[in-house]
């Protein structure tokens, strides 16, 4: 398994077996990827529509393992109204 690093916007965080989450991240180069997160130190990274730098271990399947993430922009202005998303 190789380590990869990419920027991306978190679209969805799906709870999975207690404290784990499956994150759906939209990236510029790879499109939509799914990563499994065990625990996040920074809960802001689990907020939808945040832009972050994601480090993950590439798996054999479509579900990868999240190693680390760093928040680049919370994109808080997108949460003010639906019309901003359009």
QUIQUI-V463576 format. One record per residue. N is the residue number from 1. RES is the residue in one small letter. PHI is phi in whole degrees, 0 to 359 (none if undefined). D_LAST is the distance of its C-alpha to the last C-alpha in whole Angstrom. Layout:
# QUIQUI-V463576
n & res & phi & d_last
N & RES & PHI & D_LAST
N & RES & PHI & D_LAST
This chain:
# QUIQUI-V463576
n & res & phi & d_last
1 & x & none & 38
2 & x & 250 & 36
3 & x & 275 & 34
4 & x & 234 & 31
5 & x & 224 & 28
6 & x & 207 & 25
7 & x & 275 & 22
8 & x & 184 & 19
9 & x & 255 & 16
10 & x & 287 & 17
11 & x & 263 & 15
12 & x & 203 & 18
13 & x & 237 & 21
14 & x & 258 & 24
15 & x & 299 & 27
16 & x & 213 & 30
17 & x & 47 & 34
18 & x & 83 & 34
19 & x & 269 & 33
20 & x & 281 & 31
21 & x & 219 & 27
22 & x & 258 & 26
23 & x & 258 & 23
24 & x & 258 & 20
25 & x & 239 & 19
26 & x & 263 & 17
27 & x & 245 & 19
28 & x & 293 & 19
29 & x & 264 & 22
30 & x & 253 & 23
31 & x & 77 & 19
32 & x & 273 & 19
33 & x & 236 & 23
34 & x & 240 & 24
35 & x & 230 & 26
36 & x & 264 & 29
37 & x & 247 & 29
38 & x & 282 & 33
39 & x & 213 & 32
40 & x & 250 & 30
41 & x & 289 & 31
42 & x & 257 & 28
43 & x & 291 & 26
44 & x & 296 & 23
45 & x & 288 & 23
46 & x & 263 & 22
47 & x & 269 & 19
48 & x & 303 & 16
49 & x & 65 & 13
50 & x & 258 & 17
51 & x & 263 & 17
52 & x & 215 & 21
53 & x & 262 & 24
54 & x & 250 & 25
55 & x & 243 & 29
56 & x & 219 & 30
57 & x & 262 & 33
58 & x & 289 & 32
59 & x & 260 & 34
60 & x & 284 & 36
61 & x & 261 & 33
62 & x & 278 & 29
63 & x & 259 & 29
64 & x & 257 & 30
65 & x & 253 & 31
66 & x & 286 & 30
67 & x & 260 & 32
68 & x & 201 & 30
69 & x & 208 & 27
70 & x & 226 & 26
71 & x & 291 & 23
72 & x & 263 & 22
73 & x & 204 & 19
74 & x & 284 & 18
75 & x & 48 & 14
76 & x & 297 & 15
77 & x & 295 & 13
78 & x & 291 & 10
79 & x & 273 & 12
80 & x & 285 & 12
81 & x & 201 & 10
82 & x & 295 & 7
83 & x & 297 & 5
84 & x & 293 & 5
85 & x & 291 & 4
86 & x & 285 & 0
